[in-house]
């Protein structure tokens, strides 16, 4: 009987520990307001339980589960690859893998679709694999707020900035911008 209680205690302990292996400490949208058609950036600040690591987004999916971000909000879709803080190289199971320990940042560009104006809660999940002596699949929900502005003509400053960036991309040279406050 005592061994059944001990086994139950261990399993309950592992289940509760699994929930806390990876924690999204903050989820932020930049810029915090956008119009339909605009691009924004979702950035997650993640903490990883001590002694555990989280595999990078670039990990080999045949050997690990790479970190990924899933956006579940209708009218918002990924518009590029996930950028991440520099992972560490670790020798695990006789092979070199890129991992995050302690904390990490993940950023995903998002395209805003035709949505109603007002506050929008963008929901999704960070998924991947966290390991120490054993590995656990992780699925951590996140939420971030975005103010959806009325669709329409972009302001003059946005148009000037987009034109300067397009020219810099074409010419493959840096562009220097000067900003003036009109407040």
N, C-alpha and C positions, 0 to 999 in steps of 0.2 A: 504494500500500500504506500509506504514511504517513497519508493522509487517512482510510482505513478505521480505522486504529488510533486516530486522533484522534477520529473520530466515535464509536467504541466507548467510549473513555474518557469523553467527554461524556455519553453515554447512561447509563453506569454511575454517573457522578457525579450525574446528575439523579435516577436511581432511588434512590440511597442518601440524597440530600438530601430527597426526597419523604417518606421514612419518618420524618424528624425535623422536619418542618415544624410539627407540633403534637404536643406531648407531654403526657400526663396525669401530673402530678407527684404528685398525691395523690387518693385516692378515699376518702371517709369517710361513714359512716352515723351519723346522730344521731336519736334516742338509739341507742347501740350494742347495746341489747338490746330486744326487742319480742315481743309475743304475737301469735298469729294474729288478724287483724282490725285490728291497730294500723297507724297511719301513721308512717312514718319519712321522713327527708330524706337523699337522696344528694347530696353536694357534691363536685364535681370541681374541682381547681385545675389549670389548663392553662397551659402555656408555649407561646408562638408564636415561631418562628424570627425573628431580627432581619431587618428589611426586608420581612417578610411580614405579612399581616393575615388574620384569620379572620372570615368574615361572621357577623353576629348571628343569633340565633334568629328575629328579626323581619324579616329580609331578604326581599325580594320573590322568591319561588321561580321566577318566570318569567324573572328576570335573573341570579340567583345560586343557590347551594345554601346555604340557611340551616343553621346548626348545629342538630343534634338529638341526643338521647340515646336509645339503644335498650337496653332491658333484656332479656337473653336467659335469665334464670333462671326456671324454672317456679315458680309459686306467688307471684311478686312482679310487681306490675303498676303502671304509672304511675297516680298519683291526682291529677293536676293538670298545670298548665303548667310549663315550665322557667322558672326565674328566672335572670337572669344579671347579672353586674357591669355597670355602665353602659357601653355601647359608645360609641365615638367616631364623630362624623360625618365622613366623608371624601368628597371629591369624586373619584370614580373614573369614568373613561371618560365624563366630561361629566355625571354624575349623582351625587346625594348618596346614600351608603349608610352604614348603621351597621355598624361593624367593631370588632374587638378587635385590639390590637397588644400585643406583649410577653407579656401574661398575661391571664387571665380566670377567673372563677368561674362555674360552672353548677350550679344546685341543682334537683333534681326530687323532688317528694313521691312516695312509694311506699306502696302498700297491701300488707301482708303477709298472704298467704293461709294456708290450713290446711297447715302444714308440721311436720315432725318437729322435736323440740327438739334443740338443739345449735348448733354453729357452721355458718353458711351463708355460702358465698361467692357474692355477687351479682356476676354478670358481665354485660357489655354492651359497647356501642361508642358513641363519640362520632363523629358523621359531620358533614361539612360541606365547605366549600371555602376553601382558603387561596390567597391571590394576592399577587403582586408585579408584575413585568412580564408574567407568565404566571399561569394559575390551575391548581391541582391539587386534585382531590377528595381528601379525607382520611377515613380510617376508623381510629380509634385505640381499641384495646381498653382496658377498665378492669376492675378487680376491687375489691370492698370486702367486708369481713367484718361479719356481723350475728350476734348470739347470739339464737336463737329460744327463747323461754321457753315453759313449759307454758301451754296455753290454760286460761282460768279467769277467776274474778272479779278485776277490777282492784282494786288497793289503794285505800284510802280517800283518799289524797292525789290520786291520778289522777282519781278520781270527783269530788272537790271542785273540782279545776282545770277539768275538762271542764264541770261545771255553771256555774262562774263565766264561762268563755268563751262558753258558749251564751247566758247571760243578757246578756252584753255585746253579742253579735251582735244579739240581739233588740231591745235598747233603744238600740243604736247609740251607746253612750257607753263611755268607758274604764272599766276595772275595775282596782283596785289589790289586789294579792295580797301577803300577808305569809307568808314561809316560816320555819319553825322546824326546826332540826335535832334529830333524836331519836337521835343517836348517843352 
